[in-house]
Amino acid sequence: MTEPAELSDRELVRRAQQWRRHSLYGTRDASDHAREHEAEMRRRFGGGTTLAAPLVTLQVPLARRPRPWWRVW
């Protein structure tokens, strides 16, 4: 099997997705291969994801806030 470091960017992404799909279907050792490919992707493309992004909420004025659905009055 070709090492993840030897693959082109496009092929690396394709194989990482393929291995992850196989691991979801329960193929033995597929999750290990998927992790190797995903680690190489993080090394090449950086580890920035939206998971670490701050949660920003918009402040809605009190008068414009919708009523909770359970309040009838």
Summary of the structure (lengths in Angstrom):
residues: 73
radius of gyration: 21.4
end to end distance: 66.7
largest distance: 66.7
contacts: 121
relative contact order: 0.12
helix: 56%
strand: 0%
